[in-house]
Amino acid sequence: MPELKTEYDLCVLGCGPGGFAGAMRAFDFGQHVCIIEGGEIGGAGVKWGALASKTMWELSKDYDVATRSDRGYKVDNISVDFEQVMDTVNQAVKERQYQMLSQLETFSPRRWQGEGSVTLVSGWASFIDRNSVNVCNEAGETQTVKAKNFLIATGSRPRSYPGIMTDQERILDSNGVLSLKDFPKRLLVVGAGVVGCEYATIFSNFDQTKVHLVDHKESVLPYEDTDVSQFVQKRLEEDGVILHQSASLKDIVKKADHLEVILDYPAGNSEIVEVDKVLISVGRCPNLQYLNLEKVGIELSANGFLTTTDECRVDGNIFACGDTTCHPNLVNIAEREARMMAKVLFGQGTSHLNYHNMSAIMFLNPSVATVGLSEQQCQKQGRSYRVAILSNEIMGRPIAMRSTKGFIKIMVTDDEDMKILGMRAAGPQVSNIVMAIANLMDHDKGAADVLRSVYPHPSVSETTQECLRLLIGKSIYKAQAFPHLMRVNCWSPETGYTDCA
């Protein structure tokens, strides 16, 4: 084991994206930091989730485009090798892991001669008291690490399904996808949230697997607006995914050469689906079970998460970020929370995080981007708003890309200021426009303010421009001419929807 300092300024438990970001931000402030990690560096953000699955999605998307025959070219005898696909995924994972390890080594006490330092300790930590943890490594060796402050960044793991045991061979969770040896001929995905829909998209894109998607709700992505949910559902069905909605997984019967999945429906009937693999994707739960939080007087919330203040503080000198808290399980949120923690402890002043304007991408076919409030949320709050919806079918860049399936929807306040409340968009390159909207929201801009900028042509960002023009009645293309491609509505608690084109 490396020689440790007597006491660190900050000890970070977990080296996923949040823990790494928090450690490096504390280092920026000249602090001596210890990171304790017992598993794979990078955590779910690199090895078990975001980077690995998105690399797999990119490869599946490329394959899907290569097999199209509606663009004037056709590829004959195209094939895909699952082993090589997964080798590429693992290359991406290793690339990021070694970047993180290289940086930690650069700023380790034995090399770095400047202010502050970062020490990586391998093992699993458990609290002894508020200023020390016990660390046990794979060899069973233990040591004590002392610190003035602690950041809990232990991440999360896939949530299990009641009564169903995952073996990571035939019944998998999202971690087990990396253990697959070949494309399953028939795959059933349980859970139609973001992760379930993404994996259904990935395997359907490769066109080697018959995909079933099961959820107990009536629609996919049930927390999103109906038009977004219906759009995603239609695209999944067009890609050959078989949806089993309002269905509950009752049991999985293992046969010698297949699995029999028993689904129950509210009407009292059941259905048996024969598949080769099952992927359980029903959410995630935090990795807090081994920390001995009772030693420091910390109790979990009713749903099993840590409760934090606006400063990401759990209690006293103990902070938390990322999946251990009851905020969306997103890499960008974990990183922002961890950086906020470092600023609170070691910086000059602080500003609270705005969770309402956090942008997110769902890697589907096509991608879906979200930021701010949805229509559902506006209505639940009883907030009057104006909404414009514009189809990609009428915009130049999507037309040129021959990728017009998608739309952009922007909600603004129903007043003269028309302050932006939120956006939902689907289509190519939506990740490039969502951050612009988030930035405008952070600066409290209205629709008219945004239109002072000159947008490049032809670009996907022009969909934002035209949608905002639509909101203020100055669009180039008019809803009266293309009612099936664009519309503007107002909504209020008193009148519901009205046409305000």
N, C-alpha and C positions, 0 to 999 in steps of 0.2 A: 504494500500500500504506500501511496505517496506520503511524504512528511507533511503534516498539517500545521497550520498556524494555531496559536493558542486560542484565538477567538476571531471570528469573521464579523464583518459589518452586516453581511446578509448571507443567509443560507437558503438556497432555492431547492425545494424538493420536487424533482422532476425536470427533465431536459427536453421537453417538447417545445413547440414554437413559443408558448407563453413563458415558460421558465427560461429558455435561452434569451428571449428578448428582454426580460426583466433583469437577468444577470448582466447582460451587456450594457443596458442603460445605467445600472448601478456602477458598473465599471467606468462608464463615461464620467461619472461624478467622482472618480478617484477612489472608489470603495474596494475593499477586499471581499471577494465573493466566493462562496463554495456552492457548487452544484452537485446534488446527489441524484444519481440515476441508476436504477437496478436493471432496467430492460434496454431496449434499443433506443439509442439517442435519436431524437426527433419525434418520438412518440407517435400518437395517432395522426398528427399533422404531416408526418413524413412517411413513416414505415407502414402504418396500419390504416391510413385513411386518405387525407386530402391529396397529397402528392402522388401516392401510388394509384389511387382510383382515377385521378384526373389524367395521369399518364396513360392509363388503360383506356380512358374515354377518348383521348386525343387519337390514339392508334385506331380505335374502333371507328371514329369519325372519318379518318383518312381512308380506311377500308371501305366504308359506306359510300364515300364520294367516288372512289376508284371503280366501284361496281356499277355506278349509274350509267345509263345509256341514253339519256335525254339531252346531252350537251354536244352532240356531234362527234363523239368518239366512243369507242367501246373496247374494253380490255377483255381479251380472250384468255381462258385458262388461268384466271387468277386464283390463287390459293392463299391460305393463311396457316401458319404454324403456331400453335398455342405456346409451345415451349419457347420459341423465339420471341413471341409477344411478351411473355412474362420475364424473359431475360432482359428485354428493353425496359420494362417497368422497374426491375430490380437495379438496373444500371442507373436510372433516374434517382431512385432512393439512395443508393450508395453515393452518388455524386453529391447530393445535398448533405448526407451524413458526414462525409469526409470534409466538406466545406466547414461544417460546424465544428468538427473535431480539430481541424487545422487551426481555426481561429482560437479555440480554447487552449490549444497547445502553445500558440503564439503568445498569449497573455497569461500563461501559467507562471507561478512564482519562480520556477527554476530557469525560465527564459527571459521573462519581461523585466526590464530594469526601470520602467517608468512608474508613474503613479497608479496605485490600485493593482489588482490581480484577479484572475479567475482560476479556481481549482476545481477539477472534475474528480469526484469520488464515486466509484462504482459500488452499488449496493442499495439496499432498501432501508429507509429511515423510519424510525418511530420515536415519538416524543418521550423524553425523560422528564423534562420540565420546560419552562418557557424560554430557556436559553441554551438548551442542549437536546440533541437527538442521538439515539443509538443507531449505528449503521452496520448492517449485516450483509456480507457479499455472498456470492455463489458458493464459495469454499467454506462458508460457515464462520469466517473470521469476523470479528466485531470491533468497532471503535466508536469513540464518542466525538461528535462535532459540536462545538459551541459557537453561538452567534448571538449578536445583539437583536437581530430581526430575522423573521422567517417568511418566505413566500411559498405557499402550498400551490404547486402547479403539477399535481400528479395525474391530471387528465382523466380520461374515462375509458370504459370498456363497453363492448356491445351488451345490451340488456338481454337477458335470457327470456325465453318464452315459457310460461308456466307449464310444467309437465313434459317439456321437450328437452332432451339432452343433445347438445351439439357435440359431434365427434370430430369435426373439421375434416372429415373424409366424404361422408354422404350428406350429413346435416351440418351446414356451415353457418357461421356468422360472418360479418364483413372482414374480420381478421383472417378467417379461414380461406377466403378467396385466393390469397397468395399461395395456398398449399395445393390448389388444383393442378392436375397434371395434363389435362386436356379439356377442350370444350365439352361440357355436358350436352348430351343430345336433347335432354329435356330438363329444364330448370324451373322450379317454383320458388318465387320470391314472396316472402311473407312480410307485409308492411309496405304501404304505398305513400310513405313520406318521401323526403328528398333522397335519402340514400337508397331506398328500395327502388324508386323510379330511375335513379341514375344507373344502378346495376342492371335493371331491366333494359334500359336504353343501350348500355354497353354490349350486352350479349345479343340483343336483337340487331344492333349495328353490324356485328360480325357475321350474322346470318348463318351461324353454325348450330344454333340452339333454339329449340322451341321454348319460348318463355311464357310462364304463367305468373300473374301478379295478383296476390290476394290481399284484401284489407277488409276490416269489419265496418269501415265507413262506406257511405254511398258513392263517394268520389275520391279520386286521387288528390293528394295535396289538399285535404279538406279545410285547412286553416287559411287557404288562399281564396281570393275572389272567385266567383263561379266561372267567369269567362276565362281566367287563367287556368283553373282546374280543368275545365272542359277542353281547352286548347291542348293541354298536355295529354289528357286522356285520348283525344282524337289522334294525336300524333303517335302515341304508343300503339293504338289499335292499327293504324296504317302501317306501322313497322312490324306488325304480326304478333304483338304481345296480346295474350288472352287474359282479359280482366275478369276477376271473380270478386265482385263488390258486395258489400253487406254480408261477407262470409267470414266465419271464425274458424281458425285452425283447431280441430278437435283432437286429432292424433296423427301420428305417422307410423305406419306399419312397415317394418323392414323385411323385404323379401330378398332372395338370393341375388337377383339381378335387377331389382328395381325397388322403388318406394311407393307405397300406396298412401296418399295424403287424404285424410277424411276432413271435409269441410262441412260446417253446419250453417244453416241460413235461418233468419228470423221466422220465416213461415213454418218452420218445423221440419223441413226436408234436409237431406244431406247429399253430398256429392263426393265421389271418390275420383281423385286425379292421379294417374300413374306418371311418375317422373323418375329421373336418375339422381338428381341432387335437389336439396332444399336449402335456400339461403334465408336465414332468419334476420330480419332488419326491422326491429321494433323499438328503436331508440337506443340510448346509451345511459349508463349510470356511472357516477363518479368513483374514482379509485381512492377511497378514504379509509378502507376497512382495516388497514394495518398501521395507521399512524398513531394509534393510542391517544386520540384527541381528548379522552377523559382525563389524561394526565395534566392537560393545560386548561381544563374546565370549559371546553368548547363542545356544544351540542349541535347536532345536525337539524335542519329544518324538517318539517313533516314529510317532505318528499325526498329526503336523504341528501340534500345539498348543503353547502356552507352558505351562510348569509353574510353579505358584505355591505359596508357603507359605500357612499359615493367615492370614497378614497380607496376602495378595494380592501379595506381593513376588516378583518374578522373580529379581532379583539386585541387591543393593546399592540404588542409588537409582532403580531401574527397576521399576515395578509393572505389573500387567495386570488387566483385568476383562472380564466378559462373554464373548462368543463366541470371543475369542482364546484362552481357557482351555478345558480339557476338562471343563467343567461343563455342565449343561443350558442350551440356548440360550433363555433366558427373560429378559424385560425386568427383572422383579423381582430376579433374581439379579445381573444386571449392575449395577443401581443399588445394591444392598446391598454388593456387592464394592467398588465405587468409593467409596462413603461410608465403608466400613471403611478403605480406603487413606488417605483424608483424616484419619481419626481416628488412625490409626497414626502418620502423619507429623506432624500438627499438634495433635492433641488430647491429652487427659489420660488415659492408659491405654487399654486396648482389651479387647474380648471377641471371641472367635473366632466366625465364622459357623457356624451349624448347617445344613448342606445337607440333612440328613435330614428336616427339618420345613418345607422350602420347598413352598408350595402352588402348584398349577397348575390351569388351566382348559383343557379341550379344547372348542372351539366347534363342536359337532356338533348333531344333532337327536334328542334334547335334549342339552344340554351335559353334560360329564363333568368332575367335580372330583376332584383327588387331593392327598393330603398324607401324608407319612410312608411307612412300609413297606407294601408289598403282601403278600398271602399268599405269592406266589412268593418274595419276598425273605425273609420270615420262615422259610419252609421251607428255603431255600438256606442260611441261617445256622444251621439246626438249632434254632430258637427255638420253644419251645412257646407257643401262643397260644389265645385264645378269640375267635371271630368271630360277630357277629350281622348278619343281612341282613334288611332290612325293605323291602317293596315300597311304592311310592308309592300303590298302589291302596287301601291301608288308612288313608291319612292324610288329614285333613280339608282342608287347603289345596290339595293337588294335586287332590282330588276336586272342590272348588269351582271350581278353574281349568280343569276338564275336561282335565287334562294329567297323567294317572296313569302314563304310561310312564316308568319309572325306578325307582331303588332307592337305598338308603343301606347301606353296609357299613362296620362299624367293627371293627378288630382291637385287642384288649387283651392284656396279659400274663395267662397262665393261673395266677393266684395270687390271694390275698386283696386285694392292692392294685389289681389290674386297671388298670394304667397304660396309657394310650392309646398304641398303636403306629402306627396309621395309619387312614386313611379313604379309601374310594372311593364316589363318589355320582354318580348320573345323574338328570337331571330339571330342572324349571324352578327358576331362582334358586339353583342349587347354589353359585354364586360367593358367595352371601351366608352360607353355612354353613361353607365350607371354612376360612375364616380363623379362625372361632371354635374349630374343632378344632385348628388349628395353634397358636393361642395357648394352649390347654389343654395341648398337648404340650410347648410351651416352658416351661411352669410345672410340668411333671411331675405333672399331675393324673390321678387315677383316675376310673373310671366313677361311683362314688358321690359324689365331690366335685362333679362337674359338675351332678348332679341337685339340688343345693341351690338353684339359681337357678330363678326362675319364668319360663317361656317364654311369649311372647305367643301368643294364639290368635285366629283360625287363622293359622298361619304355617308356612312351609317349615322354619323352624328346629326346629319340633316333631318333625320326622322324626329329628333328632339325639337329642332327649330320649327318644323312644319306643324308639329303637334301643339307647340306653344302658340304659334300663329293662329291655329284653329281655335284655341281657347279665347283669344281676344278678337276674333272675327276678321283676321287679316291673312288667312291662309291663301296660298296660290291656287290650290285645288279646293273645290267647294263641296261641302257635304250634300248640298242639294243635287249636285251632278253625280255624286258617287255615294249614295246613302248606305250601300253595303260595304263600303271601304272606310268610311270616316263618320264620326258623329260627335256631338257635344251635348252633354246633359247637365242639368243642375239637380241637386238633391237636397232636401231639407226635411227635418223631422215632421213638419206640418203637412207638406204636400207630396213627399216622396220624390220620384223622378219627374222632371219636366224637361221639355225640349228648349234649350237656350242657344240654338245654333245662330 
